[in-house]
Amino acid sequence: MKRLFLFIAFVFALGFGWRLFSVGSNITIEIEAEPVHEQEPLLKIVSVDLEKDDLRMFSKNSDGEPYGTFRALQTELKNTDQQLLFATNGGIFQEDLTPLGLYIENGTEQHPVNLHKDLYGNFYLQPNGIFYLTGNAGGVVATEDFESIEGVRYATQSGPLLLVEGKINSNFDFQSTNRTTRSGVCFPERAKAVFILANQSITFYEFAQAFLDQECTTALYLDGAISTLYSADDPSLPFPFEYSVIIGVIKEKG
């Protein structure tokens, strides 16, 4: 019920519109051209250069409690002379803010991989996958292929995969009426992460097409109705949804 209330409030806030902005010289956040039809969604597209930008994942604060919100993470980083440049939610989670699937932070597995299938919910739509970071590179792979990846520093499991081997997930229906706001991630290059947030209702099929347009071959769905995005260049924080994992770019102050 709480999740539904927050979503309704977020949809209301979206009525005030988006603006174009950028973060520093390496991260760009942009809005695609105004849609021809009112039903077509606007997209926020974020590109992160992993060779220049410090992309990480965050779950719990120094007291061992979940950050939950972007503001809580932002506050703790300020106390350690760091700045949060960009943040978005990092996958599907449970009511107690624990990840539903694999979560690795600073090379330590904090929650095991979830290999269950045929259960209810987007996470279990097949194939699901894992978004991982290895130093200044990263990628998205199907969960069953993750064991072959070495040197993982950060990883979060979610689902479903939006793109599989350069094609839209065959489980998606072109004529689907299942529409909501959505977020996801892909890697058109090993050192370039692309995040997309659809701020209006969109189907899985349409959302997957947006990642094809970014020249990605594999893309992962992160979450739906409560997905948001933060930029240091935007003076206002998005609606304070609580998340289990926060994906963010930080920099040292000075």
Residue pairs with C-beta under 8 A, 6 or more apart in sequence:
3 225
3 226
6 226
6 239
6 241
7 225
7 226
9 239
10 181
10 225
10 226
10 228
10 238
10 239
10 241
11 181
13 238
13 239
14 199
14 200
18 31
18 42
18 44
18 199
19 31
19 234
20 29
20 30
20 31
21 29
21 231
21 233
21 234
22 28
22 29
22 30
22 233
23 29
23 85
23 86
23 231
23 232
23 233
23 249
24 53
24 85
24 251
26 48
26 49
26 52
26 53
27 46
27 47
27 48
27 49
27 53
27 85
27 86
27 249
28 45
28 46
28 47
29 44
29 45
29 46
29 86
29 229
29 231
29 233
30 44
30 45
31 42
31 43
31 44
32 42
32 43
32 45
34 42
35 41
35 42
40 200
41 198
41 199
41 200
41 201
41 202
41 206
42 198
42 199
42 200
43 196
43 197
43 198
43 199
43 210
44 196
44 197
44 199
44 229
45 194
45 195
45 196
45 214
46 86
46 88
46 194
46 195
46 196
46 197
46 229
47 192
47 193
47 194
48 55
48 86
48 192
48 193
48 194
48 195
48 249
49 191
49 192
50 133
50 136
50 137
50 138
50 191
50 192
50 193
51 136
51 191
53 85
53 249
53 251
54 249
54 250
54 251
55 133
55 138
55 193
55 247
55 248
55 249
56 133
56 154
56 247
56 248
56 249
56 250
57 90
57 103
57 105
57 133
57 154
57 155
57 156
57 245
57 246
57 247
57 248
58 67
58 73
58 105
58 245
58 246
58 247
58 248
59 66
59 67
59 99
59 103
59 105
59 110
59 244
59 245
59 246
60 66
60 67
61 67
61 72
61 73
61 76
62 76
66 97
66 242
66 244
67 73
67 76
67 243
67 246
68 97
68 242
68 243
69 240
69 241
69 242
69 243
70 84
70 87
70 228
70 230
70 237
70 238
70 240
70 246
71 237
71 240
73 84
73 87
73 246
73 248
74 84
74 87
74 230
74 237
77 83
77 84
77 250
81 252
81 253
81 254
82 250
82 251
82 252
82 253
83 232
83 250
83 251
83 252
83 253
84 230
84 232
84 248
84 249
84 250
85 231
85 232
85 248
85 249
85 250
85 251
86 229
86 230
86 231
86 232
86 248
86 249
87 229
87 230
87 246
87 247
87 248
87 249
88 183
88 195
88 197
88 222
88 227
88 228
88 229
88 230
88 246
88 247
88 248
89 183
89 222
89 223
89 226
89 227
89 228
89 241
89 243
89 245
89 246
89 247
90 131
90 156
90 158
90 222
90 243
90 244
90 245
90 246
90 247
91 99
91 100
91 101
91 103
91 131
91 156
91 157
91 158
91 222
91 223
91 244
91 245
92 100
92 101
92 121
92 122
92 123
92 158
92 159
92 222
92 223
93 99
93 100
93 243
93 244
93 245
94 100
94 244
97 242
97 243
97 244
98 111
98 244
99 110
99 111
99 156
99 157
99 244
99 245
100 114
100 123
100 157
100 158
101 111
101 113
101 114
101 123
101 128
101 130
101 143
101 156
101 157
101 158
101 159
102 109
102 111
102 112
102 113
102 114
102 130
102 143
102 146
102 155
102 156
102 157
103 109
103 110
103 111
103 155
103 156
103 157
103 244
103 245
104 110
104 132
104 152
104 153
104 154
104 155
104 156
105 154
106 153
106 154
107 152
107 153
113 130
113 143
113 146
113 157
114 123
114 143
114 157
115 143
116 124
117 124
117 126
118 124
122 159
122 160
122 221
122 224
123 158
123 159
123 160
124 159
125 159
125 160
125 169
125 171
126 159
126 160
126 171
127 142
127 143
127 144
127 159
127 160
127 161
127 164
127 169
128 142
128 143
128 157
128 158
128 159
128 160
128 161
129 140
129 141
129 142
129 143
129 157
129 158
129 159
129 160
129 161
129 218
129 220
130 140
130 141
130 142
130 143
130 146
130 155
130 156
130 157
130 158
130 220
131 138
131 139
131 140
131 155
131 156
131 158
131 185
131 220
131 222
132 138
132 139
132 140
132 141
132 146
132 149
132 152
132 154
132 155
132 156
133 152
133 153
133 154
133 155
134 149
134 150
134 151
134 152
134 153
135 151
135 153
136 191
137 190
137 191
138 187
138 190
138 191
138 193
139 149
139 187
139 190
139 218
140 161
140 185
140 186
140 187
140 218
140 219
140 220
141 149
141 218
142 161
142 164
142 218
143 157
143 159
146 155
156 245
156 247
158 220
158 221
158 222
158 223
159 220
159 221
160 169
160 171
160 204
160 221
161 169
161 218
161 219
161 220
161 221
162 168
162 169
162 184
162 186
162 204
162 207
162 208
162 211
162 219
162 220
162 221
163 169
163 186
163 208
163 211
163 212
163 216
163 217
163 218
163 219
164 170
164 218
165 217
165 218
166 212
166 217
166 218
168 205
168 208
168 209
168 212
169 204
169 208
172 203
172 204
172 205
172 208
173 203
173 205
174 205
176 203
176 204
176 205
177 203
178 203
178 204
179 201
179 202
179 203
180 201
180 202
180 224
180 225
181 197
181 198
181 199
181 200
181 201
181 202
181 224
181 225
181 227
182 197
182 198
182 202
182 204
182 207
182 221
182 223
182 224
182 227
183 195
183 196
183 197
183 198
183 221
183 222
183 223
183 224
183 227
183 229
184 195
184 196
184 207
184 211
184 219
184 220
184 221
184 222
185 193
185 194
185 195
185 196
185 219
185 220
185 222
185 247
186 193
186 194
186 196
186 211
186 214
186 216
186 218
186 219
186 220
187 193
187 194
187 216
187 218
188 194
188 214
188 215
188 216
194 211
194 214
194 216
195 229
195 247
196 207
196 210
196 211
196 214
197 227
197 228
197 229
198 207
198 210
204 221
207 221
208 219
211 219
226 241
226 243
228 238
228 239
228 241
229 238
230 237
230 238
